[in-house]
């Protein structure tokens, strides 16, 4: 079983070409942060990939207290 966790700022914004979408902003700024976790055959969880680099946005330390 593999799980991947991504920063909510991952990816690049691809605007919709309609007029009402033109003035909207996006939080997608191509952040690289992600972690892959696998469950091995012994039932233990292993971190297989960890990219600890946030890009294009600031981090709020209070997120630790308020994020689900």
PyMOL commands that set and color helices and strands:
alter all, ss='L'
color gray80, all
select helices_A, chain A and resi 19-21+63-66
alter helices_A, ss='H'
color red, helices_A
select strands_A, chain A and resi 2-6+34-39+45-51
alter strands_A, ss='S'
color yellow, strands_A
deselect
rebuild
show_as cartoon
